Amino acid sequence: MNGCGVHLPDDKNLEQLFLKQKNTVFPPIYRERSDKPYPERYKDVKLALEKIHNSIERLAMSSEIDKYINDMDKLHGNLYKEKLESVIIYLNNHGKGHVQKVIETVSDMLRNFSDGDLNPYEMFILLCAIQVHDTGNVFGRTKHEKKIGYNLDKECSKIIQDKFERTLIERIAMAHSGEIFGEQDTIGYLSVESTMYNKKIRERLLAALLRFGDELSDDNTRVDKFALENNLIPENSRIFHYYSQALHSVQVNMNAYNHELELELNYDFTLSVAKIKFNRSGKKKYLLDEIYDRTIKIEKERRYCMRYLRPYLNIARIKVYIKISNEENVMDYQDINYTLEEEGYPDLKISIQNKISGNKIIKLFKSNKAGEVK
C-alpha cells in the first residue's frame, strides 16, 4: 500500500480525518479535472446531495404511488386499498442522519484495523460513495442501487469532473446491496486493487466497509419518532421504525480473553410493543421475530464482508442482547441473549440457539417467569 495509509485516531471520525489531509497526498490537481483540492470537492459533493438527502423518504413514497396509479386500471374493488398498502413503504431515515451514522460506523471499524489503513485518496472515494449510496431511493426502493449513477452525474459532474472518478465512486456505492448480473456477490465484481492517477484503490475493501457499515446503521437514529408516537406511519411500515427504535447500541469490541473482535448489538423494547402483531410482507409478525431474522441477515453480511475486509479487519462473531421490559413494573423484564458465529462444518443455514418466539415470550410474561431466558 505504498506506506501512505493514515490510521484513524479515537477522537476523530473518517470525515474529520480526511478533511485535515494536506493537498500533497492526493493526485495532482489539473484544471480540466477540477481546480479545487479534494477535501473541498468532498464538501461540495456533500452539499450538492443534501437536497436529495432531505427528500429521500418522501420521494421514495411518491415514486411508489406513481407506479401504483399506473396499474390502477388493472385492479378492481378493495384490491385498490390492498395494493396501495402493500407498495407504499414509509422508509426510516435514509438521509443526512443515516449518512452520518454510516460514516461513524465505518470509522468504528477503521479504528480496529490491524494494518492497511486507508490512504487519503481512498478516503475521498469511500466518503463520496457513502454520501451517494442511498440517493437512488428517490426513484423508488426497487433496484435503487442501480440509479446511483444518475444522481452522481446530475448533481456532482461539475464538482467531480473526472468521469473515471465518478464511475469508481458509483461502482463502490452500487455494491452495497442488490444484485449485479443476477448475482448477490456484488463486491466480487470489483477489482481487488486498482490504480487511479498513481494512487492505489482497494475497491473491494472500500465496498465492504460501506456495505457492512450500512447494514449496521439501522439503529434508533433512523426512526421517525414523531410519526411513530403519533401513529402516522402506514401499517405496513411500522415494524421497520420499531426495529430501529429498539436497536440502541452497535459496537465493535475486543474480547478480553481471546483478543478477537466482536460485534455487539443491544435491543430494548417494552412488553406492549412485544405484543403487537405487525404487518410484514402480507403476514403478521412480532418485533422479536423480526429481530431474529434481521440479526441472522447481519450475520450473513458479517461473513460475506469479512471475506473482503481480512486481513485488516476480522470481526469473529455477533453478540446479541435483547431486553423486553414491562412498562407497568420496571423489575419485570426478560433478557434474551445469543451469539451468532461460524461453528463446526460450514453450513449455509444460520440458526439461533434456543430461540424463543414472539408469541412464547408474551406467555412467559403472563406466567410471571420474567428473567428466566438468558
N, C-alpha and C positions, 0 to 999 in steps of 0.2 A: 504493500500500500504506500510506497514511496515516502514513508515516515512523516506524513503531514497530517495525520489524524489528530483531532483535538478532543481530549477527554472532557466529559460533561461533569462539572462540579455539583455538589449537593445544593448549592444556593442559587442555581440558575436552571431554567428550562432550555430546551433546544433553541427556541426562537431567540431568547435573550443572549445565549452564547453566540449564535450566528450573527446577530446584529452588531456584535463587538469585534468581528473579524476585520482585519486590515485588507484593503483593496488588493494588495500584492499577492495574496494567497489564492485569488480567483483567476480564471482565464483572463488574458488581456482584453481590454475594452476597445472595441472597434466601433466607429461611429455608425457603420452600416448595420450593426447588430444592436447597439444601444450605447448611448453616451453616459449612462448612469452606472454607478457602482452596483454590484449585485445586492448588497443589503438594501439599497434604495429601491431597486427593482422589486424586491420581495414586498416591501412596504406598499408599493404601488399596486402589485397584484392583489394583496390583501384588501386594499381599499376598493379596487375595481370590482372584486367579487362580493363586496359587502352587501350590495343591493340584492343580489341573489340569495345570500345567506339570510337576509332579513325576510325573505318571502318564500323560502323553500316549502314549508308546511302548507301554506295557503295555496301556492301554485300547483303543488302535487295533487292536492284535493281537487282543485279546479280542473286539472288535466283529466283526472279520473271521471269527473262529472261529464266533461265533454265527450269522452269515449262512451259513457253510458247513454247520453242523449242520442248519439248517432245510432245506437242499437234499439232505441225505444220502439220503433215501428215493428220490430220483430217479437215484441213481448205483448202479453195480454194480462188484464186484470191485476191481481195482487202481486204478480211477478214483477211489476214495476218497483214496488217498495222493496221486495226481497233482493232484487238485483242491485238497487241503489245501495242498500245497506251492506251488501257483500263486496262492492267495488270501492266504496269510499273509505279510505283509511286516513284517520287524522294522525299524522306522524308525530312521534315525540320529537324533541329538539334535534334538528339536523343543520342548524345554522351556526352563527358565530360561537355560541356557547359550546356546541358539540365539537367544532373545530379546535377550540382552545383546550377542551378536555382531551382530544386525541393527541395534541402536542404534549400535554402533561403526561399522559400515559406512555407515549413513546419515549419521553425524557426519562421516565422511571426505568424503562428497560435499558436505555443507553447508559445510565449510571451504573448498571450492573454488568456492563461489557467487561470481559476479562482481557480483551485485546481488540485490535482492529477498529478503533474509534473512527467516526466519520470524518472525512476531510471537509473543509468549508464548502466546496462545490457540491458535494453530496448533500450537505445540509440544505443548500438552496433548492436543489431538485426535490428533496423529500418534503420540505416545508411547503413548496408550491403545490405538490401533489396532495398534501393534506388539505390545503385550502380549497382545492377544486374537486376533491373526490366525491362529494355528495351533491354537487350542483346539478347533475343530470336529473335529479328528482323533480325539478320544476316541470319536466315534460311527462311526469308520471313515474311511479315507483318501478314498474316493469322495465327491466333491462336499462335501468338508469345509468349504469356504469358505461354504457356504450354511447351516451350522449355528452360525456365529459368534454370531448374534443371541441364540440361546437361552442360551448361556453368559454373554453380556454382561448380559442381563436377569436371569438367575437369580442370578448372583454379584455383580453390581455395581449393581443397581437402587436399593439403599439408599445407595450411595455417590454415584453419578451419578443423582440422582433425576429429572432432566430427560430426558424421553423423546426430545426433539428432539436433544439432545446424544448420547445413546446411539445413535440412528439414524444420525447423521452419522458417528460412530466406526465403526459396523457397515458402512456403505457403503464407506468408505475401506479398511477391513480386507478386505472381500469382494473388492475389485478386485485383490488380489494374485495371484489365479490363477483357473482355471476359466473358465466362460462365464456370460454374462448374456443371457437370451432367445436362447440358441443361438449367440451371437457371442463370439469371444475378445477383442474390443476392450472389455474390462471398464472401463477407465479412461474411455473415451469416453462412458460413460453418466453420468458425474459432471458436476457443474457446473464451469465454468471458475473461477468465483468466486461465493461466496455470502456472505450476511451473517447472523451469529448473534449476537444481543444486542449489536448495534452494532460487532461485530468482523468483519473480513474473513477469510474462509477460502478459500484456493485449493485446492479439493477435488482436482482432477486433479494438481496439483503434489505434494500430500501422498501421494496414492495411488501416484504414480510413484516417489517416494522409497522408500516401503515396498516396492513390488513389486521394484524393481531391487536395493534393499538386501537383500531376502530372497533373491533369485537369487544374489547374491554371497556369501552367508553359509553356504555349503555346504563349508567348509574343514575342517581336521583338528580343530577344536574340537567337531565334531559326532559324531565317531566313538566308538563304544563299544570302547575299546582292550582292556579286559579280555576282553570277549566275543570280540573278534576274535582276540586272541592265544591264547585257549583253545579256539578253533574251536567256539564256542557259538552262532554266528549261523546261522540257516537258510540253506541253499544259495542259495535264490532271492533273498536279501537281501544277500549278502556283497559284491557288486560296488558297492553304494551306500556301504558302510562303507570299502571300499578306495579308492574315489574320494575320499571326504572325507579319508582319511588321506594321500593323495598331494598334495592341494592345501594347501600350507603358507603361501602368501603371496598376498594380494589387495590391490593398492594402486592409488590414483589418483595419477598423476604428471604433472608438466608437462614436455613435450618442450622441451629446451633450445634447439633450433634454430628451430622454428616456433611455440613457445609455445602449442601445443594440448594439451589434457588427454588422457591415455591411460590405459586400464585395463590393469594388468599382472597376469597370472596365472602363478604358479610351481608346477609339479608335480614331485614327486620320488618315485620308487619303484624297487624292485630288480628285477633280471632274473628272480628266482624268481617274483615277483608277475606280471611281464610274461608269463610262460609259462602262467599259469593261464587256462583257458577257463571263464569264469563262466557260470552260468545267468542269462539276461536275457530275460524275457518268453517263455520256452519255447525260446530259441535260445542257442547258445554264443557268447560274446563275450569278446575280450581287453580288459583295462583301457585300453590305449592307444586302442582304437577307441571305447570309452565316452567317454574324454576328448575325442576329436574331436567326437563327437556333442553332448556337453554344452557344449563351447565354442561350437559353432555355435548352440546354443539360447541361450547367454548373449549372443551377437552379435545374435540376433533380438530379445532383450529389450532390449539396448542401443539398437537402432534404434527400437524401439517406445517405450521410456520417455523417450528423449531428445526425442521429439516433444512430450512434456508437461513436460519439465524446462527446455527452452530458453525464454527467452534467459539464464536464470540459471545454467544448467549445461549444458555440451556436451562429453561425452566422445567424442572423434573416432574412436577405434579401440581394438581389443583386441590386446595383445601377449601371446603365449602362449609360455612357456618350459617345456619338459619335459626332465627328466634321468632316464635309466634307468641304474642302476649295477649292476655285477656284484659281489655281496657277497663273492665269493672273491678279487677283485682290484680294489681301490678305484680304480686308474688305468684300468680297463676300463669305460668308460661311453659312453653315447650321448646326444647332445643333439639335440632336435627343437624348432625354433623357427619360429613363423609369426605372421603378422599378419592379423587379420580387420577389414575396413573396407569401406565403400561405395566402389566404383570404377566408372568407365565409366557406361554407360546402366543405369538401375535394373533389377534382376533379382530376382525373388522367391527364386531359389535361391542359397544361400550355400555356397561351396566352399572347401576348404583347398588351397593351392598345394603341389604336390609331396608329397602325403600318403603316408606310409609305413604300411602296415598293421601290426597287431599281429603277424601271422604273419611278415611280412618283417623286422621288427626283430629277432626271435629268430634268424632266419637270418643276419643281419648279425653278431650276436654270435658265432655258430658259425663264421663265416668270418674272425673276428678283424679286422673292419673297423670297430671301435668308433670313435666320434667323427667319422665321415665325413659324417653328415647334419647340416647346420647350417641 
